[in-house]
Amino acid sequence: MANVDAVLKEAITTIDGALGAALVDYGSGMALGMAGGGKDLDLNVAAAGNTDVVRAKVRTMELLKLQDEIEDILITLGTQYHLIRLLKGRSAQGLFLYLALDNKRANMAMARHQLKKIEAGLEV
């Protein structure tokens, strides 16, 4: 099992087109770890904003009485993909991985596959 910093670094170095990654607590909206990002991608702002997206989807599923789990939330922009992956397991409850990708260089199916694999090695 790997620690948070190592997992996030692995995500941005092994996933084609990765611009930044964060582990986020959607109870507080705080990033627990970050890698990548920069002046064009403020990962603290992304963590807080995507927390609202996750909360809204969780609330909507409750209202619809859907007995299911969210695997991924994908947001497509003109030049980027934003992938949100809710973590499973008791120790990871309330956490998600956030990954921003350049859509010209990224393969979304491969990014989802790699992020799932990286999640499996995460030690929270």
PEKAKA-V411856 format. One record per residue. N is the residue number from 1. RES is the residue in three letters. SS is DSSP state (H for helix, E for strand, - for the rest). PHI is phi in degrees with one decimal (NA if undefined). PSI is psi in radians with two decimals (* if undefined). Layout:
N;RES;SS;PHI;PSI
N;RES;SS;PHI;PSI
//
This chain:
1;MET;-;NA;2.53
2;ALA;E;-111.9;2.72
3;ASN;-;-82.2;3.01
4;VAL;H;-59.7;-0.87
5;ASP;H;-59.6;-0.74
6;ALA;H;-65.7;-0.71
7;VAL;H;-65.9;-0.75
8;LEU;H;-67.6;-0.68
9;LYS;H;-63.7;-0.73
10;GLU;H;-59.8;-0.73
11;ALA;H;-59.9;-0.81
12;ILE;H;-78.9;-0.31
13;THR;H;-95.3;-0.40
14;THR;H;-106.8;-0.31
15;ILE;-;-94.9;2.04
16;ASP;-;-56.7;2.29
17;GLY;-;83.6;0.03
18;ALA;E;-64.7;2.29
19;LEU;E;-104.6;-0.55
20;GLY;E;-173.0;2.73
21;ALA;E;-144.7;2.63
22;ALA;E;-149.4;2.64
23;LEU;E;-105.1;2.19
24;VAL;E;-126.2;2.43
25;ASP;E;-92.9;1.96
26;TYR;-;-83.7;0.03
27;GLY;-;-75.5;-0.72
28;SER;-;-104.8;-0.39
29;GLY;-;83.3;0.12
30;MET;E;-89.1;2.44
31;ALA;E;-79.4;2.21
32;LEU;E;-89.6;-0.26
33;GLY;E;-169.3;2.64
34;MET;E;-146.0;2.64
35;ALA;E;-146.6;2.44
36;GLY;E;82.6;-2.57
37;GLY;-;80.4;-2.70
38;GLY;E;144.0;-2.82
39;LYS;-;-65.4;-0.49
40;ASP;-;-92.7;-0.11
41;LEU;E;-144.7;1.63
42;ASP;-;-82.6;1.84
43;LEU;H;-68.0;-0.46
44;ASN;H;-66.3;-0.76
45;VAL;H;-66.3;-0.74
46;ALA;H;-61.7;-0.72
47;ALA;H;-61.3;-0.85
48;ALA;H;-64.6;-0.79
49;GLY;H;-66.3;-0.72
50;ASN;H;-74.0;-0.34
51;THR;H;-60.4;-0.73
52;ASP;H;-62.2;-0.67
53;VAL;H;-62.6;-0.82
54;VAL;H;-63.5;-0.81
55;ARG;H;-59.2;-0.74
56;ALA;H;-63.0;-0.74
57;LYS;H;-68.4;-0.73
58;VAL;H;-61.4;-0.79
59;ARG;H;-62.0;-0.74
60;THR;H;-63.1;-0.74
61;MET;H;-63.2;-0.66
62;GLU;H;-64.7;-0.77
63;LEU;H;-63.2;-0.61
64;LEU;-;-82.3;-0.08
65;LYS;-;57.7;0.67
66;LEU;-;-79.6;2.16
67;GLN;-;-96.0;1.23
68;ASP;-;-147.7;3.04
69;GLU;-;-119.9;2.55
70;ILE;-;-80.9;2.20
71;GLU;-;-90.0;-1.05
72;ASP;E;-136.3;2.68
73;ILE;E;-123.5;2.21
74;LEU;E;-115.0;2.24
75;ILE;E;-119.0;2.15
76;THR;E;-105.5;2.25
77;LEU;-;-112.4;3.12
78;GLY;-;-59.7;-0.66
79;THR;-;-124.1;-0.06
80;GLN;E;-137.6;2.74
81;TYR;E;-112.0;2.45
82;HIS;E;-120.0;2.13
83;LEU;E;-114.6;2.21
84;ILE;E;-116.8;2.16
85;ARG;E;-122.4;1.96
86;LEU;E;-72.7;2.35
87;LEU;-;-83.7;2.58
88;LYS;-;-103.3;2.85
89;GLY;-;101.1;2.67
90;ARG;H;-60.7;-0.78
91;SER;H;-73.9;-0.28
92;ALA;H;-103.7;0.11
93;GLN;-;-56.7;2.26
94;GLY;-;85.3;0.22
95;LEU;E;-118.3;2.63
96;PHE;E;-141.4;2.65
97;LEU;E;-93.1;2.37
98;TYR;E;-119.0;2.31
99;LEU;E;-134.8;2.19
100;ALA;E;-104.6;2.34
101;LEU;E;-129.3;2.55
102;ASP;E;-78.7;2.06
103;ASN;-;-72.1;-0.19
104;LYS;-;-80.3;-0.45
105;ARG;-;-109.3;-0.22
106;ALA;-;-94.3;2.62
107;ASN;-;-113.2;1.87
108;MET;H;-59.3;-0.75
109;ALA;H;-61.8;-0.74
110;MET;H;-69.2;-0.68
111;ALA;H;-61.8;-0.75
112;ARG;H;-61.8;-0.77
113;HIS;H;-61.5;-0.83
114;GLN;H;-66.7;-0.68
115;LEU;H;-65.7;-0.66
116;LYS;H;-63.4;-0.73
117;LYS;H;-65.9;-0.74
118;ILE;H;-64.0;-0.71
119;GLU;H;-57.1;-0.70
120;ALA;H;-61.4;-0.49
121;GLY;-;-94.3;0.04
122;LEU;E;-77.1;2.32
123;GLU;-;-108.0;1.96
124;VAL;-;-108.3;*
//
